[in-house]
Amino acid sequence: MAETLTFFIDTGDNQERPVVIKLRSDLAPNHVKQITDLASEGFYDGVVFHRVIAGFMAQGGDPTGTGTSGSSKPNLKQEFNDEPHVRGTCSMARTMDPNSANSQFFICFDDARFLDRQYTVWGNVTEGMDVIDALPKGEPPRAPGKIVRAEVA
């Protein structure tokens, strides 16, 4: 299984900067597999961060950029774990149904412990958190940052 995922992100300045995420298959093996499969297939290439709330999180992974869609893969059963939602935590977005995670994810800007054990943590940013911090803010941002490409290693 892959150990890292790198998103090359353009924050609006036409430069690709890497964000390296340590994948946590020990916490959420099915979510890590879905994320890495989607990344390997090019699913995330060109996808924007459609919801970016200062001091909270940046959300992406919806190919329509609206926050209402996902991939053609089946939704995942929750793999809630005890990993805390702190700065750099990567976790799956979902609807009110705990078993509805698909392709959308979010990265925490700051501690968000009220999310603990309610969303599936699947990774942690190890490099490039400054790139996440630089994403244009908004719901949706006027000119959203985007994932140019994703690489699994």
N, C-alpha and C positions, 0 to 999 in steps of 0.2 A: 504494500500500500504506500502511496505517496506520503512524503513527510512535510513538504512545503508546497504552497501555492503562491505564485507571484502574479499580482495584477499590475499591469502597466497602465497608469492612470494619467489622463490629461485633465488638469484642473481648469482649463480654459485658456492656457497660454501656448497651446500647440506644442507642448513638450511632454514626452512620456517619462513618467517617473515611477520607479518600482515601489510596490508595497508588498513585503514578504510576510506571509502568514504561516505560522507553524500549525499544521493540521493535527487535530486531537482525536485520532481514531480510537484511542483508549476511552474517550468519553462518549463519542457518538459515531460509531463505525458506519452506520447506514447513511447518515447525513454527510460524512466526509466522502463516502463513495459517490453519492449523488453529485456533490459539489465538484469533485475531481472529474467525474464522467462528463458533466456539463462543460467544465473548463476545457477538457481534452477535445471535446467536439466543437469548440469555438462558440458555444452558446453565449458566453459573457462578452465576447468581442463586440465593442460598440455600444454596450448597454450603459445607460446613464445612472447616476445616483439621483433618484427622483424625489427623495425626502431627506433633507439634511437640516437637522435642528441643532443649533449651537448649544454646546454644553450637554448634549444628550447623545445623539447618534447620527450616522449617515447610512441610509438604506438604499440598496440597489438590487439588481438581479431580475428585474421585470423587463422582458424584451420590448414591451410597449411603452415603457417609461411612465406609466400611469399609476403603478402600485396595485393594479387589479388583475395581473396575469402571471403566468409562470411558464414552465416548460411543458412538453408533451409527456414527460415522465410522470409516473404515479406520485401522488402526495405521500409523504413519509409519516410513519407513526412516530410520535414524540420520543425523544431520548433525553428527557430532562436529567440534569446531573447537578452535582454540588459545586461546580466551578462558578465562581462569582462573576457577575457582570461589572467589570471594572474597565478603566481606560485600556483600549486595544483589544477588548474581547470581541470575537466574531460569533454571532449567534443567528439562528434562523428566524425570519419573519414568518408570521402565520396569521390566519383569521382567528376568530373566537374559538374555532375548533382546534384543540391542541394537536390533532393529527392532520393538519393541513399544510405543513411546510412543504415547499417544492423547490423553488430556485431563488427566491428572494432571501436576502440576508441583511444584517446590519452590523456596523462596527461602532462600538461605544467610544465617544469622545472623553467621557468621564465616568465616574462610578454611577451605576444604575442598579444598585442591589435590589430594588423593588421588583426587578425582572427575574431574580434568581429562582431557579426550579420551576419557571413558567415558560421558558423558551430554551431551545436546545443550543448550548454552547458547542461549537465545533472547531474553534481555533483561536489563536492570539496573534496579533500583529507583533512581529519581532524587528522589523525594519520599515521605515517609511511612514510612521505615524504623522509626521509633519505634512505629508502629502494628503492624508485624510483630513487633517486640521485645515488645510487650504481649500478644500472643496467648497464651491459656492453654496451658500445657505438658502433655504426656502423649501416650501411645500407646494409645488415643485420650485426649484431654483429657476430663475429667469434664463440663465445660461448654464445648465447643469454640467458638472464634471462627468467624465465617462471612463469606463474601462476600455482602453484601446485593444488590449489583448490579455489573455491569461495563459500562464505556463505552469504545468505541474511537474514537480521534481521529486 
